[in-house]
Amino acid sequence: MMETDFIVSLMIMYEDESVDVRYSNGSQLQLSSCGGEFLLVKATDPTGHPLQARERVRQRTRFTISTYKELMVAALAFRNKYASRPYLPEELIPAEHKKSFCSIDSDIMWPEFSSCEAELGPGGETIIRSEDGQAALMLSASGEEFSIEFPCRLSQTQNRQRSVECFSRDPDGRPDVGAEGLCNSALTDKKMNMSDASSEKRRSCLPQALALTCPSPHRHRWKSKDQDLPTELMKVMWCQGVTYRILSGAVSVIEVSPGDGSVIRSNGVLNTYFSHHRPELHSGQVKEISYHLNSLPPDGVGQAYSICSIVNRANRILTCYDQAKQSLNLPATPSCLQEAKEGRGFSKPSMLEENLSSPAPGEHHMNLTHRIEHRSDLVAAELEKIKLFNFLLENSQLQRSERGCVEQRGCSEVEETNESVNESSIAEALRRTSKAIQDIDSLVSAATST
């Protein structure tokens, strides 16, 4: 099967940041949450036997063969655009995206409001660059969404520091303080009259690339077939050039980006209503249009996309998401990225990479000692649980035997009590009977004498 047969028809990112890509020929590509491993399930061979299983290819992402390299580049680009932390293997980064820097700071400083000079992009977007010029914030023409381009170190740690320009957007839909202020300032055409913000509010922390090797590959999950009941919640979906994004919360909201700078968003609780923020390039204004599912506008001649089909699909996606969210009552299976959020796994490079790249061996000794102590505590806790379990088993058997003895003694005492009670009652009855007979005899003798 040639690479040209793989035409992307659908891309989905789930909340655990795993990616599912579908192709027009029926093939399916699954990318792990960390991006370090993939599974390609090829389409059924039409000339093969009906019972023949589909071919499955499972490889490390950075070691993929040339046949699937373009597929992995596209899948990683989609993942890194919406993931919380990018995965940047040097083998799959195009040469034009690699640049050498003496040093890269994890924080960037945005310009002050008074000195903020915005650039106008070809599509009507507003571009604002950081003070050092390495990062750029691009606000869409509608003013409803933004993205940030910034330099990021490659996932592989080397003696010679290299970096790559990474394209990303805020994964949770909530900009940080500095980016939010820049978005507000970019909505005007003239200098801002508001006071300049402090340096801390103008500082943004950039996400770091994930480690090259996943420390928890046993947590990679692969779907053998599609299920009627979903086991994961969707985060982003790309279909036919349109991006659908779920904003989770108390009331779920879906946001649609058709690709022309406009944004279509559901209206919260009134999810049958949608608001379309459409920019007008000639006037520079943003026009807001409201739609209802029962009265969508018809398709016109020369229209770039069908609003009716986009809104209906967005409504179906939101409905399925809400149903899946209500049905998934059990806790989700942990992914390999959860260890990074808990301070393990990806938070630090592997021991080999640390020893090769870091100039502070004392810190490694402390980290290694901390890890060993943490594991020792876990082992000790498990041993205590085993001892307690065995103790309970032994004591429960002893208590059961003692309880049986007590019950037997109680039964014998009750029987003895019952026996004594029965003998005394019989003797009393006999005594009363004999006395009654004596009384009758005395009455009879007295009557006969008279």
C-alpha positions as CSV (number, residue, x, y, z in Angstrom):
1,M,0.0,0.0,0.0
2,M,1.5,3.3,-1.0
3,E,1.7,6.4,1.2
4,T,-0.4,8.4,-1.3
5,D,-3.4,6.1,-0.4
6,F,-3.5,7.6,3.1
7,I,-5.7,10.6,2.8
8,V,-6.8,12.0,6.2
9,S,-10.6,12.1,6.6
10,L,-10.9,12.5,10.4
11,M,-8.6,13.3,13.4
12,I,-9.7,13.1,17.0
13,M,-7.9,14.0,20.2
14,Y,-9.3,12.7,23.4
15,E,-9.0,14.2,26.9
16,D,-6.1,12.0,27.7
17,E,-4.4,13.6,24.7
18,S,-4.3,10.3,22.7
19,V,-5.0,10.8,19.0
20,D,-7.1,8.7,16.5
21,V,-6.6,9.4,12.8
22,R,-8.9,7.9,10.2
23,Y,-8.0,7.7,6.5
24,S,-10.2,7.5,3.4
25,N,-9.0,4.0,2.5
26,G,-10.3,2.6,5.8
27,S,-7.0,2.6,7.7
28,Q,-6.7,3.9,11.3
29,L,-3.7,5.4,13.1
30,Q,-3.7,5.5,16.9
31,L,-1.1,7.7,18.7
32,S,-0.4,7.2,22.4
33,S,-1.0,10.1,24.9
34,C,2.7,10.8,25.1
35,G,3.2,10.6,21.3
36,G,6.0,8.2,21.7
37,E,4.3,5.1,20.1
38,F,1.7,4.5,17.5
39,L,-0.4,1.7,16.1
40,L,-1.4,1.6,12.4
41,V,-4.3,-0.7,11.5
42,K,-4.3,-1.0,7.7
43,A,-7.4,-1.3,5.6
44,T,-8.8,-4.7,4.7
45,D,-7.2,-6.2,1.6
46,P,-10.1,-6.5,-1.0
47,T,-8.3,-9.4,-2.7
48,G,-7.6,-11.3,0.6
49,H,-9.6,-13.9,2.4
50,P,-12.7,-12.6,4.3
51,L,-11.4,-14.1,7.5
52,Q,-7.9,-12.7,7.1
53,A,-7.1,-10.2,9.9
54,R,-6.2,-6.6,9.2
55,E,-2.5,-5.9,9.2
56,R,-1.3,-4.1,12.3
57,V,1.9,-2.1,12.5
58,R,3.1,-1.0,16.0
59,Q,6.3,1.1,16.2
60,R,8.1,3.7,18.2
61,T,7.3,7.1,16.7
62,R,10.8,8.3,16.4
63,F,11.9,5.0,14.7
64,T,9.1,4.9,12.2
65,I,10.1,3.8,8.7
66,S,10.0,6.2,5.7
67,T,6.7,4.7,4.5
68,Y,4.8,6.1,7.5
69,K,7.0,9.2,8.2
70,E,4.6,11.7,6.6
71,L,1.7,10.2,8.4
72,M,3.5,10.6,11.7
73,V,4.5,14.2,10.9
74,A,0.9,15.1,10.3
75,A,-0.4,13.3,13.4
76,L,2.2,14.9,15.6
77,A,1.5,18.4,14.2
78,F,-2.2,17.9,15.1
79,R,-1.3,16.6,18.6
80,N,1.2,19.3,19.4
81,K,-1.2,22.0,18.4
82,Y,-3.8,21.1,21.1
83,A,-1.8,19.1,23.7
84,S,-0.6,20.5,27.0
85,R,3.0,19.5,26.2
86,P,4.5,18.8,22.8
87,Y,6.4,15.8,21.7
88,L,9.3,16.8,19.4
89,P,11.5,14.0,18.2
90,E,14.4,15.3,16.1
91,E,13.9,12.6,13.5
92,L,10.4,13.9,12.6
93,I,11.0,17.6,12.8
94,P,11.5,19.2,9.3
95,A,14.8,20.9,8.9
96,E,13.2,24.3,8.1
97,H,11.6,24.3,11.6
98,K,14.9,23.7,13.4
99,K,17.0,26.6,14.7
100,S,20.0,26.8,17.0
101,F,19.8,29.1,20.0
102,C,22.4,29.8,22.7
103,S,19.7,29.5,25.3
104,I,16.0,29.3,25.6
105,D,14.1,30.6,28.6
106,S,11.1,28.7,29.8
107,D,9.4,32.1,30.4
108,I,8.7,34.9,27.9
109,M,8.0,38.5,28.6
110,W,5.2,40.3,26.6
111,P,5.5,44.0,25.8
112,E,3.8,46.6,27.8
113,F,0.4,48.0,26.6
114,S,1.9,51.4,25.9
115,S,4.7,50.0,23.7
116,C,2.7,47.2,22.1
117,E,2.9,47.3,18.3
118,A,0.6,44.9,16.5
119,E,1.1,43.5,13.0
120,L,-1.7,42.6,10.7
121,G,-1.5,39.2,9.1
122,P,-2.7,38.2,5.6
123,G,-5.9,36.6,6.9
124,G,-6.8,39.6,9.1
125,E,-5.3,38.2,12.3
126,T,-3.4,40.4,14.7
127,I,0.2,39.4,15.5
128,I,2.0,40.5,18.7
129,R,5.6,39.5,19.4
130,S,7.4,39.0,22.7
131,E,10.1,41.4,23.8
132,D,12.9,39.1,22.7
133,G,11.1,38.4,19.4
134,Q,11.1,34.6,19.8
135,A,7.4,34.1,20.5
136,A,4.4,35.4,18.7
137,L,0.8,35.6,19.7
138,M,-1.7,35.5,16.8
139,L,-5.3,36.7,17.5
140,S,-7.9,35.6,15.0
141,A,-9.8,38.2,13.0
142,S,-12.9,37.4,15.0
143,G,-11.1,38.1,18.3
144,E,-12.5,34.9,19.7
145,E,-9.4,32.6,19.6
146,F,-5.7,32.9,19.6
147,S,-2.6,30.8,19.1
148,I,1.0,31.2,20.2
149,E,4.2,30.2,18.3
150,F,7.2,29.8,20.5
151,P,10.6,28.1,20.4
152,C,10.9,24.8,22.3
153,R,13.8,22.4,23.0
154,L,13.6,19.1,21.2
155,S,12.5,16.1,23.2
156,Q,16.0,14.6,22.9
157,T,18.6,16.1,25.3
158,Q,21.9,16.7,23.7
159,N,25.1,18.5,24.6
160,R,24.5,21.0,21.8
161,Q,21.2,22.7,22.6
162,R,18.9,22.8,19.7
163,S,15.4,24.1,19.4
164,V,12.4,24.0,17.2
165,E,9.6,26.4,16.6
166,C,6.4,24.9,18.1
167,F,2.9,25.9,17.2
168,S,0.5,25.6,20.1
169,R,-2.7,27.0,21.6
170,D,-4.0,27.0,25.1
171,P,-5.4,23.5,25.7
172,D,-8.0,24.4,28.2
173,G,-9.4,27.5,26.4
174,R,-8.3,29.8,29.2
175,P,-5.4,32.2,28.4
176,D,-2.9,33.1,31.0
177,V,-2.8,36.6,32.4
178,G,-0.2,38.0,30.0
179,A,-1.8,36.5,27.0
180,E,-5.3,37.7,28.0
181,G,-4.1,41.2,28.4
182,L,-2.5,41.1,25.0
183,C,-5.7,39.8,23.4
184,N,-7.6,42.7,24.9
185,S,-5.1,45.2,23.7
186,A,-5.0,43.7,20.2
187,L,-8.7,44.4,19.8
188,T,-8.1,48.1,19.3
189,D,-6.4,50.0,16.5
190,K,-4.7,52.7,18.5
191,K,-2.5,53.0,21.5
192,M,-3.9,51.8,24.8
193,N,-4.8,54.3,27.4
194,M,-4.9,51.8,30.2
195,S,-2.0,51.6,32.6
196,D,0.8,49.2,32.0
197,A,0.7,45.9,33.8
198,S,3.3,44.6,36.2
199,S,6.2,42.4,34.9
200,E,4.7,39.3,36.6
201,K,1.4,39.8,34.7
202,R,3.3,40.2,31.4
203,R,5.2,36.9,31.9
204,S,4.0,33.6,30.5
205,C,5.4,30.2,31.3
206,L,6.0,28.1,28.2
207,P,5.3,24.3,28.1
208,Q,8.3,22.1,27.9
209,A,8.6,19.2,25.5
210,L,8.0,15.7,26.7
211,A,10.8,13.2,27.2
212,L,11.9,11.2,24.2
213,T,11.1,7.9,25.9
214,C,7.9,7.2,27.7
215,P,8.5,5.8,31.2
216,S,5.1,4.0,31.3
217,P,4.6,2.3,27.9
218,H,2.5,-0.4,29.7
219,R,-0.2,2.3,30.0
220,H,-0.6,2.8,26.2
221,R,-4.1,1.6,25.2
222,W,-5.1,0.5,21.7
223,K,-8.6,0.0,20.4
224,S,-9.2,-3.2,18.7
225,K,-12.5,-2.1,17.2
226,D,-15.0,0.7,17.5
227,Q,-17.4,0.5,20.4
228,D,-21.0,1.6,20.6
229,L,-20.5,3.0,24.1
230,P,-17.5,5.4,24.2
231,T,-14.9,4.8,26.9
232,E,-13.1,8.2,26.4
233,L,-14.2,11.8,26.1
234,M,-13.4,13.8,23.0
235,K,-11.4,17.0,23.2
236,V,-10.8,18.1,19.6
237,M,-12.0,16.8,16.3
238,W,-10.9,17.8,12.8
239,C,-13.2,16.8,9.9
240,Q,-13.2,18.1,6.3
241,G,-11.2,21.2,7.2
242,V,-13.3,22.2,10.1
243,T,-12.1,22.0,13.7
244,Y,-14.6,21.1,16.5
245,R,-13.4,21.7,20.0
246,I,-15.2,20.8,23.3
247,L,-14.9,23.2,26.3
248,S,-15.7,21.0,29.3
249,G,-17.3,22.4,32.4
250,A,-20.5,22.4,34.4
251,V,-22.2,23.1,31.0
252,S,-20.3,21.8,28.0
253,V,-19.8,24.1,25.1
254,I,-18.6,23.3,21.6
255,E,-16.5,25.7,19.5
256,V,-16.2,25.4,15.8
257,S,-13.5,26.9,13.6
258,P,-14.4,26.7,9.9
259,G,-11.0,27.9,8.9
260,D,-11.9,31.5,7.7
261,G,-11.1,33.2,11.0
262,S,-14.7,33.0,12.2
263,V,-15.9,31.0,15.2
264,I,-19.2,29.3,15.8
265,R,-20.1,28.5,19.5
266,S,-23.0,27.0,21.3
267,N,-24.8,29.1,23.8
268,G,-24.3,27.1,27.0
269,V,-27.5,25.9,28.5
270,L,-29.4,27.0,25.4
271,N,-27.5,24.5,23.3
272,T,-30.0,24.6,20.5
273,Y,-28.7,28.2,19.8
274,F,-25.4,28.9,18.2
275,S,-23.5,32.2,17.8
276,H,-21.4,32.9,14.7
277,H,-18.7,35.5,15.1
278,R,-17.8,36.4,11.6
279,P,-15.2,39.1,10.8
280,E,-15.6,41.6,8.0
281,L,-12.2,42.3,6.5
282,H,-13.2,45.4,4.6
283,S,-14.7,47.2,7.6
284,G,-12.6,45.5,10.4
285,Q,-15.8,44.8,12.4
286,V,-17.0,41.5,13.8
287,K,-20.6,40.5,13.0
288,E,-22.4,38.2,15.4
289,I,-25.1,36.0,13.9
290,S,-27.4,33.7,16.0
291,Y,-28.7,30.4,14.6
292,H,-31.3,27.9,15.8
293,L,-31.2,24.3,14.9
294,N,-34.7,24.4,13.5
295,S,-34.1,27.5,11.3
296,L,-30.6,27.2,9.9
297,P,-29.8,29.2,6.7
298,P,-29.8,27.3,3.4
299,D,-26.6,26.8,1.5
300,G,-25.8,29.4,-1.1
301,V,-24.0,29.3,-4.4
302,G,-20.2,29.9,-4.0
303,Q,-20.4,29.5,-0.2
304,A,-17.1,28.2,1.2
305,Y,-18.8,25.9,3.7
306,S,-22.2,24.8,4.7
307,I,-23.4,26.4,7.9
308,C,-26.3,23.9,8.1
309,S,-24.1,20.8,8.0
310,I,-21.5,22.3,10.4
311,V,-24.0,23.3,13.0
312,N,-25.9,20.0,12.8
313,R,-22.6,18.1,13.2
314,A,-21.6,20.3,16.1
315,N,-24.9,19.6,17.8
316,R,-24.5,15.8,17.4
317,I,-21.0,15.9,18.7
318,L,-22.1,17.9,21.8
319,T,-25.0,15.6,22.4
320,C,-22.8,12.5,22.2
321,Y,-20.3,14.1,24.5
322,D,-22.9,14.9,27.1
323,Q,-24.3,11.4,27.0
324,A,-20.8,9.9,27.2
325,K,-19.9,12.1,30.1
326,Q,-23.0,11.0,32.0
327,S,-22.5,7.4,31.3
328,L,-18.8,7.3,32.2
329,N,-19.3,7.0,36.0
330,L,-16.4,4.8,36.6
331,P,-12.9,6.3,36.9
332,A,-11.0,6.5,33.7
333,T,-8.0,4.2,33.2
334,P,-4.8,6.2,34.0
335,S,-2.7,7.2,31.1
336,C,1.1,7.7,30.9
337,L,0.7,11.5,31.1
338,Q,-0.9,11.3,34.5
339,E,2.4,10.5,36.0
340,A,3.8,13.7,34.6
341,K,1.0,15.7,36.3
342,E,1.7,13.9,39.5
343,G,5.4,14.8,39.4
344,R,6.7,11.5,38.1
345,G,7.7,10.1,34.7
346,F,8.0,13.0,32.2
347,S,8.7,15.6,34.8
348,K,12.4,14.7,34.6
349,P,14.4,13.0,31.8
350,S,15.5,9.5,32.2
351,M,18.5,8.6,34.3
352,L,20.7,8.0,31.2
353,E,19.8,11.4,29.7
354,E,20.3,13.2,33.0
355,N,23.7,11.7,33.4
356,L,24.7,12.8,29.9
357,S,23.3,16.3,29.9
358,S,23.1,17.7,33.4
359,P,26.1,19.5,35.0
360,A,24.9,18.9,38.5
361,P,25.6,15.3,39.7
362,G,24.6,16.1,43.3
363,E,21.1,16.8,42.2
364,H,20.9,13.4,40.5
365,H,22.1,11.7,43.7
366,M,19.3,13.5,45.6
367,N,16.7,12.6,43.1
368,L,17.8,9.0,43.0
369,T,17.9,8.8,46.8
370,H,14.4,10.3,46.9
371,R,13.1,7.8,44.4
372,I,14.7,4.8,46.2
373,E,13.3,6.0,49.5
374,H,9.9,6.5,47.9
375,R,9.9,3.0,46.5
376,S,11.1,1.6,49.8
377,D,8.2,3.2,51.5
378,L,5.8,1.7,49.0
379,V,7.3,-1.8,49.5
380,A,7.1,-1.4,53.3
381,A,3.5,-0.3,53.1
382,E,2.6,-3.3,50.9
383,L,4.4,-5.7,53.4
384,E,2.4,-4.2,56.2
385,K,-0.8,-4.8,54.3
386,I,0.2,-8.5,53.7
387,K,1.0,-9.0,57.4
388,L,-2.2,-7.4,58.5
389,F,-4.2,-9.6,56.1
390,N,-2.5,-12.8,57.3
391,F,-3.1,-11.7,60.9
392,L,-6.8,-11.1,60.3
393,L,-7.1,-14.5,58.6
394,E,-5.5,-16.3,61.6
395,N,-7.5,-14.3,64.2
396,S,-10.7,-14.7,62.4
397,Q,-10.3,-18.5,62.5
398,L,-9.4,-18.4,66.2
399,Q,-12.4,-16.1,66.9
400,R,-14.6,-18.4,64.9
401,S,-13.6,-21.5,67.0
402,E,-13.9,-19.5,70.3
403,R,-17.3,-18.3,69.2
404,G,-18.3,-21.8,68.5
405,C,-17.2,-23.0,72.0
406,V,-19.1,-20.1,73.6
407,E,-22.2,-21.0,71.6
408,Q,-22.0,-24.6,72.6
409,R,-21.6,-23.8,76.3
410,G,-24.6,-21.4,76.0
411,C,-26.7,-24.1,74.5
412,S,-25.9,-26.6,77.2
413,E,-26.7,-24.1,79.9
414,V,-30.0,-23.3,78.3
415,E,-30.8,-27.0,78.1
416,E,-30.0,-27.5,81.7
417,T,-32.1,-24.6,82.7
418,N,-35.0,-25.9,80.6
419,E,-34.7,-29.3,82.2
420,S,-34.7,-27.9,85.8
421,V,-37.6,-25.7,85.0
422,N,-39.6,-28.7,83.5
423,E,-39.0,-30.9,86.7
424,S,-40.0,-28.3,89.2
425,S,-43.2,-27.5,87.3
426,I,-44.2,-31.1,87.1
427,A,-43.6,-31.6,90.9
428,E,-45.7,-28.5,91.7
429,A,-48.5,-29.8,89.4
430,L,-48.5,-33.2,91.2
431,R,-48.5,-31.5,94.6
432,R,-51.5,-29.4,93.7
433,T,-53.3,-32.4,92.2
434,S,-52.8,-34.5,95.4
435,K,-54.0,-31.6,97.5
436,A,-57.1,-31.2,95.4
437,I,-57.9,-34.9,95.7
438,Q,-57.5,-34.7,99.5
439,D,-59.9,-31.7,99.6
440,I,-62.5,-33.6,97.6
441,D,-62.2,-36.7,99.8
442,S,-62.7,-34.6,103.0
443,L,-65.8,-32.9,101.5
444,V,-67.3,-36.3,100.5
445,S,-66.7,-37.8,103.9
446,A,-68.3,-34.7,105.6
447,A,-71.3,-35.0,103.4
448,T,-71.9,-38.7,104.1
449,S,-71.6,-38.3,107.8
450,T,-74.4,-35.7,107.9
